[in-house]
């Protein structure tokens, strides 16, 4: 399935559309021939090394060599683990350790991880095309993404070749029509799962992929691409659209044919306004945790004021083909229509479990009979219900996971690092909505002295930028509820008073 659904369409593009543009990166175009050459250089180097492991680290730069490395690794039947070059080195080393990585592909001028054997992908020479895929079992992993973990360490989500193949098959069944004339946006970091859809889908059809340089203001550069390059297809987070809201009166993008909103809940009012800027586009609200391989449900926005929503947020729609979605109670009993509970997902897109983390896997997955068949379900942690027509209505998170700029974050990981700095004193991380409607994180910390600046610098050294709280609030002591626990509600309320 993986070769048929993922690799073969890309390989066909490399040969059938060799003279067309595959990528637009940092103001430069790269043809499919350029792409094939770079893939082959990296693939050949991997073969020369006779690499014996399973996982290869890839420093996730924004350049043709990095995207080529992803495909080269797949052709060689291996699994890639992306590591962002701008995240703290300590976090990257922790990921390398967990994933048992002893080889990295890095296009940086200076290696990011000098202690690990590295293939400098910009320095390789080309001899011949090397694009024949190895025949590997589809149960092998295609990539592992490390997300925020409540223990203070990132946790790995392995996505198998079968998972990704099932996703691609289901995605095309939605009805997207993309060909070599399309120009497609890729605005997500390669450490985030939507990036996979954003480059695989265009490359499968000979279209062009337009990326965002790390050193550019993302939302303004996205608008430049949409407008000046006349993009026709794009997936983005609603928060990205929200940044553009002040300019909606000036935005007119008639050539955009498809717009996917994803990574966080989509406010209906925002989508309605945005739809007037993209009058010819089909708009979709896609939902999916990393554990379910990018997307697992979708809802098509309608331009007739009949869109389903709950508390102002668009429905996340119905499952993709091959996916089962149910609502369960705390005992994993399935609930009927219009009853709120935890959204649970089953199907070929569901990961086998967390990387070397059986305890977390046992907590998050369960086996249950559904329609006469034993199925393995993933507990999403999202509070939802399914209406009479089978559409899923999203109500919010069941736990303390939140999404900031589309990234899923465990508030417990932020608290873990803050407690380290404050020598175990009370800390509470709280998500709140700012005046523009975006989520931010406030960190309340208890100490005898207000050392906000020191704590902030410490957190920046431990976590990616999107996890660092925007507000640090010193407390001499924390309020307690009737159970003697820290009263998070009082802290949250204090943010809006």
N, C-alpha and C positions, 0 to 999 in steps of 0.2 A: 504493500500500500504506500509506503513512504516514497519509494522510488517513483511509483506511478503517479501519486498525487502531489508530490512536492518537488523532487529532483528532476524528473523527466520534463515537466513543463518549463523549468528554468533552463535546462540544457538545450531544449528546443529553441528557446529565445536566443541563446548564445550563438547558435548557428544560423537560424532563420532571419535574425534581425541584427546581424553583426555590425552593420554600418549605422544603425540607429542608436540614440542615446539611452544608456541604461541608468545613469545617475547624473544629477546635478549637485555637486558638493562644493561648498565654499566658492561659489561664483564660477565654477569650471564644469564643463560637460565631460563625461566619460562614455564611450561607446560600449556596446555589448562585446565588441572585439577586445577593447581595453580590459573589460571585466574578465573575459575568458583568459586572457594572458596573465592577469594578476592571480586569478584562482589557480591556474596551472603552476605558476612559480611557487606558490605556497604549498600546494599539494605535492609537488615534486620534492620540496625540501622535507616535508613530513615523511615521505617515503625513504629518503636518503638516511634519515635519522633512525629508521626502523622503530618508531615509537611503539612501546608495548602497553601503555596505559589506556584508560578509557576516556578520561576527561582532560580537556586542554583549556587553559585560561586564555581569554582574548581581552586585551586592553581595548576598551570600547571607545576608540577615537572616532571622529567623524571624517573618514577618508575612504577612498576606494579600496585600500589595502585591508581595512578592517572588515568591510562587507565581503570582500573576496575571501578572507580567512574563514568567515562563517560557512560559506559554501564549500570551501576546500575541506574543512573538518568533516562536514556531512558526507562528501564524496568518499572520504577515507573511512567512513563508517564510525566516526568518533563523535564525542559529545562536547559542545562548547559551554564554557562558563564565562559570561561577560563580567568584566570588572571595570568600573568607571575610573578614568585616570584622575578625576578631581575629587574623589572621595578620600577620606583619610587612609594613609598607607596601612595603618594598623588594621583597619576594617578589611582591606584587600588581603592582607596576610592571613587574617582569620578565615576568609573564604577559601583561599588557596589551601590552607591546612585542612579545613573540613572536607573539601572536595578532593583531597589527596592528589593535588596537581603538582607535577614536577616539570611541566613544559608550558611556556607561555608564548603566544604570538603577539607581538607588539610593534606597532608602526611609529611609535614615538621616536623623536630624535635621540633621546636618552632613555634607556630602559627604566620603566617605572619600578620594577621589582628586580634589583640587581642580584639578589641571592638565588634566583630561580633561573634555570636554563631558558633562554629566550631566543626565538626566531625573530630577527629584525626584518619585518616584511617589506620595508621600503628598500632594502639593500640586496634583494635577491635578483638573480639574472634569469632570463627566459631562454629555454631551449626548444620546447615544443608544447603543444596543447596536451593537457593531461586531465581529461574530463570524464573518464569512464568510472561510474560509481561502483564501489565494492558492494557485494551482496551480503548484507548484514541483517540479522533478525530484527524485525520491527519492534520487539520488546526492549531493545537497547535504547538508551536515552539519546535524544536529539540535543537537548540543552538543559541546564540547571540554572534557575534564577534564585538568587538569595534575597529574601525579603526580611523585613524587620521581625525580630523575635523577642518575646517577653522576657527571656532569660538574660538579655543584654548582648546576646550573640545573634547574628543573622541566621535564619533557617533556610535550608535549601529545598526548592520545589523542582524535582526532576520531571521533565516532560519527555515521554518516549516518542520514538518515531511513529508508532501507531497512533498515539494521542494527536500528534500534529497532522498526520495524514487524515484522520477522522475529521479534524477541524476543517481542513481545506475542502474536503468533500462536502461537508455541511455548509460551509460558507458560500460556495458557488451556487448551491441550491436555493439560496435566498433570492437570486435572480440578477446579480450584478453582471453587467455586460461591459467588459473592459478589453481593450485591444492595444495595438502598438501606437495608436494615436493619442493615448491618454497620458496625462501628466499628473503624477500622484504625490501627495504630501507624506513625508515621514518625519514627524516632529517629536517622536518619543525617544528617550534614551534607550540604548540597546540593553540596558539592565532591566527594562520594563517590558512586559510581555506583548503589549500592543505593537511594539516596534516590529515584532516578527511578522504580524499581518501586514504591517505598513510597507515592508520591503518584499515579502514573498509574493503577495497578490500581484503587484505590478510586474515583477520579474517573470511571473508565470505567463504573462500575456504580452511580453515584449514592450511594455510601457516604460516610462521614465520615472525614476524615483528622485524626489527633491528633498534634500535633508537640511537640517538646521545646525550651523556651526556652534560649537560649545561657547564661543566667546561673543555671540550676538544676543541681543535682547530677544527672547524667543517669540513673544507675541507680535512684536513689530516686524520681525523677519518673516514670520508666517504670513502676515498680511501682504508684505512685499511680494512673496512668492505667489500667493493666491491672485494678486492683482496683476503684477508685471509679467509673470510667467503663464498666466491664464490656466491655472490648475483645474483639473476636471474631477479629481477624486481626492478625498482627504478624510482621515480619522483624527479627531482631536478631543480633548477633554472640555467639558463645559466651562471650566475655569479659564481656558484659553479664549473661548468666545466672549466670556465676561470681560476680559481685558480690552476687547475690541468694542465693547458696548458704547463708549463715549463717541465713537466714530461711525456708528451705524448709519447715520443720515448721509454720510459721504460714501459708504461702501456699496458697490454694485458689482456683483460677480456672476454675470449671466452664464459663463462657460462652465461653472462648477456643476457637475451632473449628479454626484453622489457626495453626501456628507454624513459621516458616522460620528456620533457623539458617544463617548465611552469613558471609562476609568472612574467615574463618579456619577451621582444622581444628576439628572438633567431637569432643571427648573422649566416648567412649561412656558412661563412668560418670557424667559430668555430665548427659548427655541422659537417661539412665535415671532419675536422681533428679528431674530437671526434669519428666519425663513424669508423675510422680505428683502434681505441683502443677497440671497442666493435663490432668485425666483424660479430657476429651472432645475434645481437640485432635488433629488429624493433624499429625505433626511431620515436617518435611522438612529434609534437609541439602543446601543448594544451593551449587554451586561455580561460579566464573567470574572470570577476569581482566577488567580493564577493557576490554582489547582485544577481548574476545568479547561485549561488550554485556551487562553485569550478571551473568547466569547462563548457563551452557551445559551443565551436567550437574546431576542431582539424584538423591537417594536418599531413599526413604520409610522412616522409622523404624518398626520393628515392636515391638509390646508383648508379644513372646513369647520374648525372649531368643535370637533367631536372627539378630540384626543382624550384618552383615559389618563387620569392622574390621581395621586393621593397626596394630600397636603402640598399641592402645587408641584409635585415631582412626577414626571412622565412615567407611565407604566414601563416595566422592562420586558413586557410582551410575553411571547411564547418561546418554548425551547427550540433550538436548532434541531434539524433532522438528526436522529440518532441519540438525542439527549432526553432524559426523563427528569422532570422537575416535580417535586412534591413538597408539601408543607407538613412538618412534623412537630410534635410536642417534645417536652424534655426527656420523655422515655422512648423517643424515636417511633411513636405511634403516628401513623398518617392521619392528617385532619382533612375534613371535607372542604367543599368550596366556601369561600368567604369567611374562613376562620384563620386568624393570625397565628403564625408560628414560625419556626425556622425553615428557611428555604434549603432543601437538600437536593443534590444533583447526582445523577447516575448516567453512565454511558461510556463509550470508547474514548471520550476526551478526558476522562478523570485520571489524574496521576495515580501511580501505584502507592504513593505515600511520601513522607518527608525524608530527605536524605539523611541516613544514619540517625534517625530520631523516631524510634519505634513508639515511644511513649506519646508523643504528639500525634503520630499516625493513628494510634488506637483511640485517641480522644476525638479525632476529627472524621473518622470513617466508620461506617457500620454496614453490616449485611442485613438485608430484609427482603422478604418476598414481595414482589410487586406484579400484579396481574399474572399470577401463577408461575413466576420465574424469580429465582434468587438474584438479587441485584446488589451491587456495592455502591453505597451512597456517600457523598461528601457533604458534611455539614458546613454551610457557608457562613453561619453566624449572622445572617441577614434576616431581619424580621419582615415577613411578607404575608400576603394571602393571595389565593387564586380566585378570580371572579367567575361568574357563571359562564363566561365565554372562553375561559381558559387562559386569560391574560393575568400575568403576575404583577401585583401592586406592591411596590417597595415602600417600607415604612421606616427603615433605619437599621442601625447595628444593634446586635444583642449584647455586645461586649464593649470593650474600650478600644477596639480598633477604629481608626478613622482614616479618611483619605485627605491628603494635602497635596494639591497640584497633581492629582491623579494617582499618587503613590499611596499604597496602603501601609499604615503605620500602626505598630503596637505602642500605645502610650506607655506600657510597662517597660519598654526598652529605654525610652527617654528617662523614665523614673529610675531605672537601674543605674544608668551612668551618673545621674544627678546625685543619687545616694552615695555613690563612690566618692564623689567630690566633697560631699557634706559629711563624710564619715558616718553614714548610716542614719542621718537625721530624716525626719518626715519630708517627703516631696510628693507633689501631686501634679500630674500633667492633665490639662483639660483642653478639649477642643472647643472653640467658639467661632461664631460667625461674625465677620467684620462688617463694616458699613457697606462694602461693595458686594456682600453676599458670599464671599469666599471663606473657606475654613482656615483658621490659624490655630496655633497651639500656645497656650499660656502655661508656664511652669511656676507653681507655688512652692517655695522652699523654706524650711524652718531652720533658723540658725540664730546665734547670738548677735552676729554682725551681718550687715547687708553687703555681701561680696558678689553682687550680680555680674560685674564685669569679669571676674575671675571664673565664675561658674560658666558664663557664656563662652569664653575662650576654650574652656575644658570640653564643653559639649561639641563645639565646632571641630575639635581635634579627634572626637570619637565617632561622629555620625555624619551622614550626608547632609547637605545644606537644607533639604526639604524637611528634615526631622528636627532641626534646631528651632526651639521655641522663639516666637517673635516677641513675647513678653515674659519677663522674669519678675516675679512678685515675692518680695521678702515678707515672711510672717514670723512673729515672735513665738506664736503657738497656733495650732490648727483647731478649727471648730470640730466638735464631735457630735454625732447623732445619738439617738437613744440607745443604740447598740454598742456605743463606745467606739465606733469607727469614725474615721475622718469623713466629714460631711461634704462630699463633692458637690452636692447641689448648691450649698451655700457659697462655695468657692466660685462655682460657675455663675451664679446670680450676681456675685460681686463684680464680675467682668462687665456687666451691662448697666450697672448702677452709676 
